[in-house]
Amino acid sequence: LRSLLLCLLQQKLSLQKNSFRERLLDINKVIGCFSLVRWLFRLLLSLTNRRS
């Protein structure tokens, strides 16, 4: 019974590690999208500044 519990605990820990990695990847994606949006925003601002 104890070994079964240990096995379950290890699986739970490995699942948490995987979800943590996935969260990090999601954060990287969000940061990438954010920087892209910021770059586009700067581009639009520079274009509007040139016109005026």
C-alpha positions in Angstrom: 0.0 0.0 0.0 2.8 2.4 0.9 4.7 1.8 -2.4 1.4 2.4 -4.2 1.0 5.8 -2.4 4.6 6.7 -3.2 4.1 5.8 -6.9 1.0 8.0 -7.0 2.9 10.8 -5.3 5.7 10.6 -7.9 3.2 10.6 -10.7 1.5 13.7 -9.2 4.9 15.4 -8.9 5.9 14.6 -12.5 2.5 16.0 -13.6 3.1 19.2 -11.7 6.5 19.5 -13.3 5.0 19.0 -16.8 2.2 21.6 -16.2 4.9 24.0 -14.8 6.9 23.6 -18.1 3.7 24.1 -20.1 2.9 27.2 -18.0 6.4 28.6 -18.8 5.9 27.9 -22.5 2.5 29.7 -22.3 4.2 32.7 -20.5 6.8 32.8 -23.3 4.1 32.8 -25.9 2.3 35.6 -24.1 5.5 37.6 -23.9 6.2 37.0 -27.5 2.7 38.2 -28.6 3.0 41.2 -26.3 6.3 42.3 -27.8 4.9 41.8 -31.3 1.9 43.9 -30.4 4.2 46.6 -28.9 6.4 46.6 -32.0 3.3 46.9 -34.3 2.1 49.8 -32.0 5.4 51.6 -32.4 5.3 51.1 -36.1 1.8 52.6 -36.3 2.9 55.5 -34.1 5.9 56.2 -36.2 3.8 56.1 -39.4 1.2 58.6 -37.9 4.0 60.8 -36.7 5.5 61.0 -40.2 2.2 62.0 -41.7 1.6 64.9 -39.3 
